[in-house]
Structures are given as C-alpha cells and as structure tokens.
Amino acid sequence: MSKILCTDTKKVFDALGYFQGFKPVDFLGPVLEKFDPIYMERDNIENDYNIKQLIPYVLIKDKNQGVFVYRRTPMGEEGRLHGKLSLGIGGHVNDDETLFQGARREVMEEVGLLDFDLFFHGFVNNDNTDVGRVHLGIVFIVKTELEKDIEMVDAGVEPFGFLDPEECASRSMEFEGWSELIIPYLL
C-alpha cells in the first residue's frame, strides 16, 4: 500500500472558505500550514469524503501564452477521466516527498521536462463529482520557451498540443472537471 499527502476536508474550507472552482491565492505556505497535511494509506481514503487528497496540478504555458493540452487514454490509471482533455499534469504526492517534489516528479515523468520553475497560482475544487470530492488541486504554472509540442512519456496520456486560451474555452466541454473550471481564468 502507498501513503499519499492529504488533509481533512474541513481544514481546507476553514482555511480558504468553501469554494467550488478555481480560487486564486497569492501564497501557498500559510494556507498549507493551516491544512496540517499528513500522509495516509491511499486505499483507505480513496472514497472518504472527509479527506481531500492534495494533488499538484501543473499547467505548462509556452512563450505565446498557449497552454499545453493532452488527452487521457484508456491506459491511464483513473478510469473516471478516460477520453477527457486536460490542462494539468499532476498526481498524488508520495510519503517520501514534499508537495513541490511531487509536482516536479509528475512533470518530469509525464512530459520529460527537467529544468523548470514552478509558480503557485491557487487551488481548484470540484465537489460535483466523486473524483472531485476526494481531491483538491494545487495549481502551479510552468513557463517554457519550447517551440515545439511536448512529447508525453506516460502511456496513459497522448499530447494534444499547445492551445490558446480562447480555443480552450471554445472546447471547454471536452475537458475534465478541473481544467474546465480553470479555463475562464486563462482568458
């Protein structure tokens, strides 16, 4: 069994106030401290609505402000997201790493970027789905000077390319929940 980073759902909303969607926040440290995160066995909390699994959710922007988009394939772990487009690279934070280490590992594993800076932007919450009720996205942005599309390393995803925010908005119904909630803030 694996332990992952999480917190009590009540602590999230005590710190941020209840919100649905994307919530811009300037500084992560003070909020994360209020969450008092711990590592718990993933199997024990996967369907526990009293616990939010803390998930780094990293958007990659190119020099023209396009956002990298990919599609989740049937080979991916999370069956509830198969076929959906996504803006965010991310996943669970293991018990041998910090939140930032987990975010960096996910980007390196998924798209092979090695040299990049993470910029914290806020949180995304979607309590309208079973997936969303047990996860809280911690949104980061990576800016890249790449002139070509990113190649995906993970077989569970396929690259869709860099799209400008307006195109993302016009296709918003094709995106998984968190991405759909973040798109209006890209415009």
C-alpha angles and dihedrals in degrees: 000000000000129000119221137189114267145141141206110281090226091058090055093056094039087057099040105020117244112302139167117206129009119346115192112218126180102211128032101191101069093044094046089051089057090051089060090205122209136182116251136175107276095216091056096054105033092107100024109118090193090068128062116205107219110230125186106225110193123193118199117212126191126217090271092054092254114148123228112243130190137176123236110232130207087258091069123103098239106070092185089068102044115135095014126123117237139194096193133080110202152109145171122324111235124223093251094060143055124241091263093047090051091050092049092046092052093051092047092047097044103040106009097239109152107174114050144117124236118222116196115225109167145278136302124207131178114179092170093086135051089240092050096047091065099039137064118195119220103204122218131169126215117196116208135185092211114141095196136054119278119251116228118230097191115082089214092072137046126204118252096179138238113317128187115243093253092057090048089053093050090053097039094126090063092060129091115253103269093046091049089053093049098046096082089058091056093063 
